[in-house]
Amino acid sequence: MDRQQTQAVPKTADDELEQRGAAPTAAQGAAESGESGRRQAFAAALLALFARKATPTEYLDALVDAIRQWTCCQSLGIRLMTEDQDIPYETWAGFEPGFLELEGRLSVRHDKCLCIRAITQAFEESDRDLLTPGGSLRSDDAIGFVKGLAPEKLASYRGNCMRFGFASLAIIPIRCGQDIIGVIHLADRRPGLFTPAMVEFMESMTPLIGEAIHRFQTEAELADHRDRLQVLVRERTRELEAANARLRIEIAERRQAQESLQRTAEDLARSNRDLEQFAYVASHDLQEPLRAVAGYATLLRRRFSEKLDAKGLEYIEGAVEGARRMERLITDLLAFSRVGTRGGAFVETDIHGPLREALRNLEAAVEAVQAEVRIAPLPTLVVDATQIVQLFQNLIGNAIKFHGQSPPEIFVEARRQEGRWVFSVRDNGIGIEPQYFERIFQIFQRLHTRKQYPGTGIGLAICKKIVERHGGEIWVQSQPGQGSTFCFSIPQASATNQ
Ligand code: ADP
């Protein structure tokens, strides 16, 4: 499409020739000064275009306008070489569609023509008559030139300009730095329109034009990159926002879950406290009537023994024994409920101290079965010492109680393990079946009858509570008949777990 068809076409050729002083006249001086003014105006227009902000197409269209205004030529176009070395007209004015169709297919790679040689600067011998010192090709009579060519030379000239009747021709390379990036193609049916001076002046302007084309193309590429970058940034931002929204939902859900977990934990802790309190109060208050029952049963036996028969005495004995057992149960239950509610302060303690006190309390039992207790070096830790006494007493007491055929051998030691101390109380007693490893730590859970081994089934439950109050764990390793090892851990900084 002829984008510039609406542009003003030049006046008559004679007018033009006269104006730019191509034909010597009496008014030559005035015409020359007119010409220099027009050149200045052209140069100023090119500079103004250079300074303007535009797309490459806007610049090239404006450039064609400016050149046309200055040269007053009928047809012109700007050809720029593509990456594939084609040289399409980027913009043009006054060329007919048929001409553009023929010329538009030209490629530097495989065609021969003046425009191509102006770009490659590899001229034919026959081009010499057209070549300017600045590397342009110029003809006042292109039709005559082609007609005058020897037949073997004709192949180097496609002859399209001649075919479309362009007598005046000027092909000026557009330079950008060291490179030639295209040509300005001027054509006019009137002969002698493009003077050597005009072409020379155009040549002097092409570095500015080349620079401008390069700049506008680079800016367009940059703008394109920027646009793509902005699209990318927008996409990423959207993705990020979506991810953020998902994250916020997730965080809210987690917070809810955590809050509900915390509420459950608090409820559980409260209900545990209530239960402990209840057990404490109940067992404490039960002691009083129980003592009364035991007291009256004892009185009955003392005062009325001669009045009762053997059966009556047996019943009273049963009542006294039952009351005694219940008293033990209540005492143990009270001790159990006291672990949480009536615990003492956490103090830096050499663990040998509580262990020795536990052994003193167990002296009679130790002697009764000739138990041997060995103790490895123990650490100093921040603990509730009274509870540690009770802990060792229960564990060593059990090791003595549940001994096998041979006299009990008990070994107590402690090993350091990743921020905690693991204590162990090992015996050579009857051992425990693995399926009971969990159960024995529950309150009132026993594996034997009272006749086989006395006890209330609270000792290990108390041990567990004490260890947990210190922020640790308790477990057992055992094989029936192979002895048992009760282990418990206490964190290095147990004071924080009060
Ligand atoms: P109790 O000693 O009053 O029965 P515990 O809570 O101390 O209650 O112990 C629960 C049960 O665990 C005991 O009845 C016994 O079966 C088993 N047990 C505890 N310690 C040992 C041990 N050292 N060797 C073998 N069995 C043990």
Boltz pocket constraint, residues with backbone or C-beta under 6 A from the ligand:
constraints:
  - pocket:
      binder: B
      contacts: [[A, 394], [A, 395], [A, 398], [A, 399], [A, 400], [A, 402], [A, 427], [A, 429], [A, 430], [A, 431], [A, 432], [A, 440], [A, 442], [A, 445], [A, 446], [A, 447], [A, 448], [A, 453], [A, 454], [A, 455], [A, 456], [A, 457], [A, 458], [A, 459], [A, 460], [A, 461], [A, 484]]
      max_distance: 6.0
